[in-house]
Amino acid sequence: MDKGFGMVFFHLFVFSIFVYVMLYVFDSDLVTYSNDPIENSALLGDDLKEETLPEAKSEKERLGEVDVGRLDEQDELKDKGAHVFSGAVPEMVVIPVGRFRMGCVSGKDCSPDEVPVHEVTIDQPFAMSKYEVTFAQWDACVVDGGCGGYKPSDQGWGRGNRPVINVSWKDATGYAEWLSRKTGKRYRLPSEAEWEYAARSGSTTKYHFGDDESQLCRYANHRDRSTNLSFSNESCSDGVGERTAEVGSYQPNSFGLYDMHGNVWEWVQDCYNWSYAGAPSDGSAWISGDCDGRVLRGGSHYVEPIYLRSRWRSAASIDGDGDFEIGFRVVKVFG
């Protein structure tokens, strides 16, 4: 009897352990899921790993199968024999699809070239360089035999991570063409609509952060109290003075782009037109009008707040050596 009772007790004990284990495995309240698919697969095996793949796929689909791949592109540059400096390929930020109203949306103090306000649809994601193109990135192009061998002056302010200046529209497009050849990807200047959409980053105010000019020194290198220039913004000072700042020195907009206000004027693709009458509504560049003059956006370190507004437009000749206020950033096209 004692031996038989012991066997029964043993089987009941084993059965209870089995039931407990099964309850633990199948009770979702007892299983901790990680957001890391590698950690999940280690915890729960290949089945969970397979279940996470469609979710990863859908995320890429949501972005239109985009792949900014900055490090991969630097590897490609090395493979193709380019002289690559650290950070030679601009870091890119994916800009989502959407719609916005372009121009003088406030209806106040509008310039003739800021009207009529019109709705623009961006129906394909694109990537924009997180920072303005730097001297280091430009100089990498020159060392590789590109960019016409042109070495623009830095005005004695320094090169490295300061935005390249004294470049014409033709110079800027030449850099984008070199980068495209070296990476096998398509780079170009942004269209004016793409630029304003990215600069506004969902805002309808003067600046992407609001209307308060006293906050500009947190976001933009411009003509503030640290300069000795007339008509400066006396409500704040960033201490930089009358020169460019290294890219990324100020706070970004909600898309994660830096220096969309100030530092340097930025070339875009578009020919200059005296109003928005007839402007494209699909985000493409407007390549009719005064095409000897191309549009500049964003303002610079040398100008007062009015010129830094998201809607403000300027222009310059495509020829010449540019200006100590003028630089650019690039767009990467997917597909």
Secondary structure, DSSP 8 states (H G I E B T S, - for coil): -HHHHHHHHHHHHHHHHHHHHHHHHH-TTT----S-HHHHHHHH-HHHHHHHHHHHHHHHHHTTS----HHHHHHHHHHTT----TT-S--EEEE--EEEEES-TT-SS--GGG-S-EEEEE-S-EEEESS--BHHHHHHHHHTT-GGG-----TTS--TTSB--S--HHHHHHHHHHHHHHHSSEEE---HHHHHHHHHTT--SSBTTBS-GGGHHHH---SBTTS--TT-BTT---S--SS---TT-S---TTS---SSSSSEEEEEEEE-SS-TT--SSS----SSEEEEEEEES--TTS-GGGGSTT--EEEESSS---TTEE---EEE--
